[in-house]
Amino acid sequence: MDIIEEADSIYKKNFPSETHFERAIFFSWYCSIRDCTFCFMSVQPNAEPKKMRRSTESLLAEAILCRVLGWESGFLSGGINAFSPADMKRLLPLLTTAYGNKFWLNIGPLSPDLLEAYKPFIRGVVGAIETVNPVVHKRICPSKPIEPYLRMFDEAYKIGLANAMTFIVGVGETREDLSQLLEMIERYHISKIHIYSLVPEKGTIYTEKDIPSPEEQAWWIANVRVHFPTLDIQCGIWKDRVQSLPLLLRAGANSFSKFPATRLFGSHIAEDIEKQVENAGRTFKGTLTKLPTMDWAREVNVLAIDESLKERVLRKLTQYVHKMVNARTDCSLQLAGQR
């Protein structure tokens, strides 16, 4: 616990005592490689990329919800090669308009030309590194080598884009790998890191593997915080790991993700998350439990998009809000029944 206390002290010296939820927006469930051994997509049947994409109106509606409810966008992502560069150039300006801010982009290694093309609409790029141990990486990501990501980091830094990376605790790394992780953060100017804990997806080689303990995930977060006092660190919690949130925040995490916030909005799990944030001595920015009274039509009409798209976005946004209201109502009925 010494490293946790040290990390907590360092966090408090460099950041306000608050936290927020970050929602990754996924535009597709297609991936052209589909062989990362821990990944949900690796056990899905092959399909045409266009059949696995979400509609533009669905993505814009989700971006509006993130803005209104105070959810930060962790990153925009989908499988590798799910969208063509032309598709991405069309989508990014629309999403930036709906969200009101630029996105982090996590779609695989990008060339210098594409970095320049996307630069007006993105804060930075995310490299899905997953593990810094080369032996483990070759085993779990056979078709996703690290080197192209490292070249992307160098090119992004040159043109003024920020760099972020993902790291998964529990895929086979050891604590001896910490030095390599710290070296990568320093060498490639990483300004944000997502430190997740393994989710054993059914059908993968990790199906029966035990998940890492909260203490193990916290150990990695705390050590990164101690070495990089101002780094933006995000932790993943999932709906069955809410109780670990205070520990991960005390370990130095700025924010948390990996919670199905629209499906479980207002649920007892969402309420518990907000309580756990309070238990950690942090103020929660945004909400997972209270839908504001909004003129949703106005939120859509102010967007600089064509009228037919506005109609589709409002229809989809209304569907999302209706589901979230029902989820909150169902939760209240369940709690009343328990009493």
N, C-alpha and C positions, 0 to 999 in steps of 0.2 A: 504493500500500500504506500510505501514511501514515494515511489515514482508517480503514483496517482496524486498524492498531495502536492508534490512538486509541480506537476503539470497543471493542476487546478490553480495553484498560486500564479503560475506564469500566465495562464489564460486570463485571470482576473486583472492582471497588470496591463494587458494588451487589448482587452475587449470588454464591452459592457456586459452585465449579467443578464443576458437574454439569449434566446435561441429561436429557431424557426423551422418549419417543415419545408423540405425541398421535394418537388415532384418532377421526376423525369417524364418527359413527354415522348412516347414511342409512336412513331408514324407507321411502322410496319412490323410484322412478325416473320418476315422472310430474311434469310441470310444465305449468301452464296457459298459460304464455306461449311457451315453447319457441322463442325467436328470438334468444337471446344467441349471437352468431356464433362464439364460441370453445367453446361448451359441448357436451358429449357428448349431452345430452338434445335439442339442437336438430336432430339428424339421426336421431332415433328415430321410428318410426311412431307416429301418434296412437293412444291407447288409453284405456280407461276407467280413472279414477284407482284404483279398488279393485283392478283387475287388476295394477297395478304396485306395490302395497304389499307390504312384508314382513310376515310374521306377527308377532303380539305375542310369541310364544315365542322366535322368532328374535332379536328385538331384546333381549329380556331376557337370553337366553343370551350375546349379545355383550357386554352391559353387565357381566355377571358375569366374563367373560374379562378385560375391561379392568381390573376391580378386582383380580382375583387376580394378573394378570401385571404390574401396576404401570403400565398405560397410562393416561395422562390422557385424558379425553374432550375432544377439540378442540371439537366442538359436535354437537348433534343437528340433522339437516338432511334435507331432501327437496325436491322441486320445489315451487314456489309453488302453493298451494291443493291440494296432494296430500292433506292431511288437513283435515277440518272443525274448527272450534274445539272442538266437542263431542268429537271423536275425540282431539284433542290434550290436552284436560282429563282424559280417561280414561287416556291413555298416559303422561303425564309423571309422575304419582305412582308408577306401576309401575316405570318406569325409574329413578327416584330411589331407590326401595327396592332394586332389583337392583344398582345401581352404588354405592350408599352415599354419594352426594354429589349436589349439584345440577348441572345441565347448563347449558352455553351453548346458546342457541336461535337457529338460523339458518333461518328459514322465510319470509323476506320482511318487508316493513314491517308492524308491528303497531299496532293502535289503542290508545289509552289504556286502554280497557276490557279488552282482551285482555292487555295488560301486567300489569294488576292481577290478572287471573284466573290467569295463569301464574307470577306472582311467587313464590309459596311453593315452587316446584319448580325455579327456574332461577337461575343466578348472574348472568346478563345476556343481552343480545341481540347478535347479530352482524349487521351490515349488509353485504350483498354488494355493496360499492361497486365493486370491480374496478379502476377507474381514476378519477383525479380530473380528468383532462383532459375538459372538457365536450364538445368536438368528437368525441374518440375514444369517449367514453361513449355518445353518441347513436348512433354507428355500430355499436358492438358490443353494446349493450343497448337496442335501440329501444323495448322495452316495459317497461323496468325503470328509470325515472328515479331520480335520486339524491334528489330533494327529499323523497319520503315517508320514506326512511331517515333523513334528517336530522331530520325531525319526530319520528320514533320515538326517535332518540338523545336529543333534548331531553326527551321525556316519560319515557323510562326513567331518565334522570339525576334527574329530579324526584322519583321514587318510590324512589330508592335502588338501582336496578339498574345493573350495569356495562355499558359499551359496548365492542364490539369491531368490527373491520372487516376485510375482505379486500382485497388489492391484488395484481394480477397483472402481473409484469414481462414485457414482450414483446408486448403487444396493440396498441402504437402510441404509448405515452407517450414523452416525452423527458425528459432530466435537468432541463430547465427546469421540469418539473411538480413538482419536489421541494417548492418553496415552498408550493404548493397542498396537497400532502399533509400537510406539517407544520402548516399552518394548520387543516386539518380535524381532525387529531388533537388539537390544542390547543382549538379552539372547541367540539368536541362531546365532550370529556372521554373520549376513547378510551383505554382502559386495556390493550387487547390488540390486536395487529395480526398478521394472517396474510399473510406476503409470499411469494407463490408465483411460480413461473416458468412461462411458457406451456407447455402440453402440446398440440401440434398434433393435434387429434382428426380422425380420418379422416372426410372428407365435409364438413368445415367450410371456411371461407375460409382457415384457417390450416394446412390439410393439408400444404402444401409449404413452409411457412415454417420457417426455421431457429430452433431454440430459443435463448433468450438464453444468453450465456456465464455460468458460475458467478461470474465477476468482476462482471458486470453486476448479477446478483441480490444479490451481496454488497455492492455499492456502495449500493444502496437500503437494505439492512439496516443498514449501518454509519452512514449519514447519519441515519437515524431514531434509532439508538442514541445517537449523539453529542448529538442535540437533546433526547432524552427518556431520561435515564439509567436510570429505573426502569420503563419501559414493558415489558410482556410481549410479546416478539416471537417468532413462530413461523415457521419456514421450511419450504417444501415441497421434497422431494428426489426422489421417485419412484425406482423400482427401478433405472433406468439412470443415475442421477445420484448414486450413493452417494459417489463420489470427491470430490464437491464439499462434502460435509458438514463437514470440518474448517475449510474457508475460511468457510463460512456461520456456523459457531459462533464462529470468531474475529472475525467481523464483528459479533457481538453478539447472535445469536439465542439465545433461552432453550431452545427445543425444536424438534423437527422432526416432520413429518407426511407424508402422501401415499405411504406405503409399504404394500403389501398384506400386512399382518403375519400374518393367519391363513393365507392361501394360501402364503406363503413362510416361514412360521415354521420356524426351525432350518436354513434353507437357507444355502448359502455366501454369498448376498447378505446375509442377516440377520447372519451371523457377521462379514461385512465391515463392516457398519454399526457393530457394537459395537467393532470394531478402530479404525474411523475416529473414533469418539468418544474413544477412548483417545489417538489421535494428536493430537487437538485439546486434550488436557490436561484433559478433563472426565471425571467419573464418570457412568456410565450408570445411571439409576434404572429398575428394572424389568428385563424380559428379552424378547428376541426369539428366543432360542435354547433355553431350558431350561424345559420344562414341569415345574412342581412336582408332587410326589406329593400328590394332593388327594382328599378324599372329596367328589366332586362332588354326590352326592345330599344331603349335609349342607349344602353351599353353597346348594342350592335350597330345602331344607326349612325353613331358618331364615327365609325370606322371608315377609312378611305378605301372601300372595296365596292365592287359593282353590286347593283341592287338584287340581282338574282342570287348571288352568293350570300348577301345579307339575310335574305329570306330563309335560306337553307341553314345558315348558322344559328339564327334565332330558333328555328324549329328544333335543331339538335341541342342547343343550350337549354331550351325549355324541357326537353326530355331528361337531360342530366339533372336539372334542378328538381324535377318531379321525383326522380329516383332517390335523390339525396333527402328530400323531405320524407319520403316513405321509409327510407332506412332509419331516419331519426325517430319516426313514429313507431316503427316496429320495435326499436330499441326500448322506447318508453313503455310499450305494452309488455315486453318481456320482463323489464325491471318491476313493473307493477305486479305481474304474476308471481315473481319471486318473493315479493313482500307478503 
